[in-house]
């Protein structure tokens, strides 16, 4: 779907006369404003954001907010389709690797510092921790503000470990080799069908969760000079061999065909022992199974390293950034940034209610953050990680890695052949930029 829509999205940028005429009509817009706000599903966020909408509308007569939620994967397709038809929402948020193309293709409104509550751009930049605004900065302008900055660590269900005769405090895996070996002890199968997994990967998110594994082994997605894709043949093949052994044709420890481990973890149903996810998961556990949350029978440990790692690299972190449609009137854009500023003025409530981190210096240095369960595990890992790869081609690059990984896991393709295909196609994609 994305391969078909991205060219269409780019092609629509050349319609200069349409934009010019539309701009004249938009400039003359008067009267009430309804802002359309698209965001990904999160029941805990819905509760507080619907309240923010009511408060904002009461304080700003004439402005209404239409909040629409979609799944985190579906919203990517819907936003692409909407912008390709010049009908994008006023406000939206996705992960930066999916959003960056809208910045590069000139589809967005730059942040209005005063509308979001800052005296100027310098004050806005100074409010955030270093580098977090870099992915949304182009030509001296900032095009998004982070709803959340997220990295993933490993959540462990202590009950499942104990059921398998393991001590979660001492037997949890520190290396990827141990992840496989411990999973073998935890797993339950009915024939070849797994009914309880020890661990499984976040398969839709290869850039965030798997590229760091390659980097540990000395490989890279893109060379430092930005000219070469899929660097380090030995590292990539070793990684692909690991995934091949993980899958149903190897040790049969998990696969993309099973339900996302993160979605199972909350319910303590003896079907998953370990899941890779973010600090936000704590809020979802509390909402889905308060008894499990309060039991103390879960814990969080760092992102594993390979035993022979050449580099210590934790999972990538990524940002979901609020962005504003640049094809609307300046009046609508100002109202949109004003609403975003109002929502982001509740950083501590987002943290305590939804367990997402809005990476302002004030919040990261607060006692509220420091007192969150396992916040130090996430912050320590974040220092060992880096921002996920983002670019105009990031969605396609992720798709190529997906094809390589799933070909060795599910289709019996050799790691060497999968590497060669990935290398050639990723280089072609990089050369197109």
N, C-alpha and C positions, 0 to 999 in steps of 0.2 A: 504493500500500500504506500509506504513512504517513498519507494523508488519512483512510483508513478506521480506522486503529488509534489515532490520537491521541485522537479523541473517546472511544473505548472506554477508553483509559488514564485519561482524566480522570474518566469516569463511575465507575470502580471506586473512586475516592477517597472516595465518599460512604458506603461500606458500613461505618459506624461499629461496628455490633455485631460484624461479622466480625472487625474489627481488635481489638476489646476481648477477644473470646473467644480469638482467636489469641494475643494478648499474654499472657493468663493461662497458656496452654499452653506458650508459649515461655519464660516466666519459670521454669517448672518443669523445663526441659530439663536433663538431666544425662547424663553419660557422654561417649563420644568424639564429636568434631565433625568432619564433613567439610565444608569450605568449597568452594563452587563458584565458580571464578574464570574469567570470560569476558574474552578480550582479542583484539585483532586480530592477524592473521598477521604474523610477522616471524621468519624462521629464526634470525637472529642472537640475537634476544631469547630465543627458545625454549631455546637452548643454556644461557644463563646463568640463566634463570628456572627451568628444571627443576633446576638445581643449587641455586638458592636454596631451592626447595621441599624438596629432600632435607635441606638443612642446617637449615631451619626445623622440619621434622617431627622431626628427630633431637633438636633442642633443646626441642621442645614435645610430649612424648608425649601421645597422645590427640587431637591435631589433625592432620588430613590435608587436603591441598589437591588439588582436582581442577581442573586447568588445561585449558580448552577454547578453541581458537582458531577464529576465523571471519574471512572477508574484511572489510576495513574498511567496505564498503558493506552487506554482509549482516548484520553485527552490529547495525546500527541497527534493522533490522526485527525481528530476533530478540529484542533487549532490549525493544522496545515490546510485542511479543506476550507475552513472559514476564511483564512487570509488569502488563499488562492482566489477566492471569489470576492475579495475586498469586503468581507463581512465579518472580520475578526471581532472578538469581544473587546470591550473597553479595557478590561483588566484580566490578566491570566497569570498563572504560575505553573512552571514545570521545572524539571531538573535542567541545569545549565547546559548539559551536552545536547539536550533537545531544543533549548531556547536560543542558543548562540546564533543560529542561522538568521533569526529575525533581526538581530542586531546588525550582522554583517550585510544583510540585504536592505537595510534602511526602513524597516517596517515599524519602528518603535519611536515613542516620544522619550526624549531624555528626561531624567529626573528633574523636577522643579524643587530645588532645596527649600525655598520658603513655604511651598505648599505642604511639604512633609515635615515642617517644623524646625528648619535650620536657617541660620542667618545667611549662609552662603555655602558654596560647594566645598570649601576647605573645612568648614565646621562639620559638614556631613561626613567627609572622608575621615576626619579625626575621631568620629564617634565609633567607628568600626575597627575591629582588630586588623592587623596588617594583611594585605593581599586578598582579603575576602571580596573586595569590590573590583579587583583586577579583571575577572572574567567578563564583567559587564561594562567595562570602560573601553571606549574607542574614541580616538581623536579628541581626548580631553573631556569627553562627556560621559556621564554615567547613565546606563539604560535600565537598571533594575536595582531593587533593594531586596535583601534576603529575608524570606519568610523563615528559612531555617538553613543551618549549615550542619551537615550530617556525615558522620562516619560510622562504620559498622564494626562491631566486635562480636564475640561469640556468647550467646545466652545458653546457659546450661540448666536443664531440669534435674535437680538433685534426686528426685524420686526415681527417675528412670535409671540413673547411675546405680543407686542402691539396689534397685530391683535386679540389676545384672551383676551384683556383687562387687561393685566398684565404689570407691570413696571419691565423691565429686571434688572434695577439697584438695586431694593429692593426685588423683588419677586423670584429671582433665588434661586434654592434649595441649602441648606447647608447640609441637611441630606438625607440619602437614602429614608427615609419615605417621605420627601418633594419631592424628585425626582419623586416618584410615584404619589403623590397628584397633583403636578404641571403638570405632564404629562397628567393627567386626564383632566385638564382644557385646555390643549393645543391641545389635540388629536382631529382628525376628522376621522369619520368612514363612510363607505358606507356599511351598514349592519354590518357584522363582519369583513370586510376588512378595514384595517387602510390605509387612504390616507394621513394623516399627523400625524406623531409621535411627541410626546414631546421629548422623549429621547429613545435611545436603546443602548444595550451593544455591545462591541467588541467580538462577540461570538467565533471567531476562537482562541482568545488569552486568555484563561481562567486563565492561570498562572499569566499573567500580570495584568489583569483587575478585576478578581473576588477573587482570593486567599486573597488579602488584605481586602476584605469585611469580610471574615471569621476571619482573624486576628484581625480586629476591635472588633469582638464579643468574642475574647479570644481563638479562635481555631488556629490550625497550620496545615500546610501541612505535615511537618516532625518534629518530636521531636528534641530538642536541641542536644541529643546524637546521632541523625541520625538513630535510631533503630525502631522507630514507625511512621507509616504513618496515616494521617487523625486524628489528635489529637483534642479532644474536641467535643464530640458528640452533646452537646447542641448547640454549635456555628454552627456546620455544618448543623444541622437540621433547625436552625433558618434561615440560609442563603438560604437553599434549599426551605424553605417555602416562602421566599421573592421571589425567582425566579419563583416558582409555581404560586404565585399570580400575577406576572408580565405577565405571558404568556397567550395564547389564551383561556385557560380553567379557567383563573382567571379574572383579571381586563382587560385583552386583551390590554396591552399597547405596546407590541412589541414581537418579536420572531426571532429566527435564520433564519427563512424562508424569512424574508424581506431583501431587499438590505442593505448592510453595511451603517449605518448612516453617517459615515465619508465621504463616497464617494458622498453622496447627499448634504452634508452641503455647499460645495463650491458655489453652483449655486443659492442660495436664491430663490428656487422655491416653497416656502411655504409647503414643505413636511417633514421637520425636524427642530425642534427648538433647540435641544441640541445634541452634539456628543462628544464622548470621543476620544481624539487624542493628538498628540504631537505638539511641537513648529514648527515642519516641516510643519504642515498643513497651516501655514500662507503663505508660499511660494506657496503652491498649490492653495490656494484661489486666490492669486494675479495673478497666471498664468491662472486659469480657468475663473475667473470673476473679472477682475480688478476694475470694477465699485463697486461691493460689497465690495471688499477689501478696497477701498478708502473711502467708505461711512461712516465708523465708526459705522455701524449697526451690529457689532459683538463684542464679548468680551470673555474673558477667566476667569473662576473661578476655585477654588480648587476642588480636588477630594472629594466627599462627605463622611461624617462619619455617622454611625448609631447613632440615638438619644441615645441609651443605650450602646454606645461603651465602652468597657473596656480598649481599647488601641487606641491612635490616630495614625492611619496608613494611609499613602497616597498610591497611586498606585505604583506598582513595577516599577523600571526602568530597562532597558535592553540595551545591546550593540549589534550593528552590527559590527562584527570584520572582518577586512581583514585577510585572511589566505592564506598560500602558501602550495601547494602540496609537500609532503615530498618524493614522489616516483620518482621525476625527478632528473636530474643531479644537482650538486652543482652550476654549471654555470647558469642554468635556475633559480634556487632558488635565487641566488644573484641578477639576473636581475629582478626577480619578486619583491623582497623586495626594490630594487632600485626604481622601478616604484611606488610602494605603498608609499615610502617615498616622492616621488615627489608630488603625489596627496595630501598627508596629509600635505604638506607644504603650503597649501592654506586654512587653517582653517577659516580665516575671510570671504573668498569668499564663502565657503560652507555655513557659517552662514547667510550671507546677501542674497545670491542667492537662497539657498535651505532651509534655516532655520533649518539646523541640527547642533547639537552641537558635535564638536570633543573635548573631555573633557581634554584638556591641561590646565595647570594652567594659561598660558599666555592668552588663549582665555577666560576662565571663569572670569578672572580679568579685561578683556578689557572693554573699554567704548562701543565698538561695541556690545558686549553681553548685557551690562547693559541697553543700549538704545533700544534693541529690544522690540517691544510691548509685554507686559505681561511676559517678561522673569523672573521677580521676582516671579510671581505666580508659574512658573515651578520650579525655583530654591528653593523656600520655600517648595514646596511639595516634592521635591527630598530629602530634609533633613529629611522628615518624612517617607520616603519610604526605600526600600532596593532593592538590585539586585534580579531579578527574579530567581526562583529556576532553577538550571541547574545541569545536571548530565547525565550519560549514558542513564538513563531511562526517561529523562524529557519529551520527545515527547510522550511516552506512558502514562506518568502520566497525561499530559494534555488531552490526549484522554479519560482517565478514568473520569476525571472531566467533560469533555464535555458530556459523556454518562449519568452521574448522573444528570447534569443540564437539559439536553434535555429530559431525561425520565420524570422528574417531570413537565416540561413545556408543552411537546407535547404529552406524552403518558399516562398521568394520574397516573403515579407511585407515591406512597406516599413518602414523604420526608424521613420517617424512613426506608423504604425499599431501597430507592436509597442510603441513607447513608450507610446502612449495606453492600450493594454490593460494593460501592466505597471503604469502609474501608477494606473489605476482599481482593479485587483485588489489591488495592494499596499496602497493606502490603505484599502480595505475590510478587509483582513487586520489592518492596524494598529489600525483602529477597534474591532475585535473584542476586543482585549486588555483 
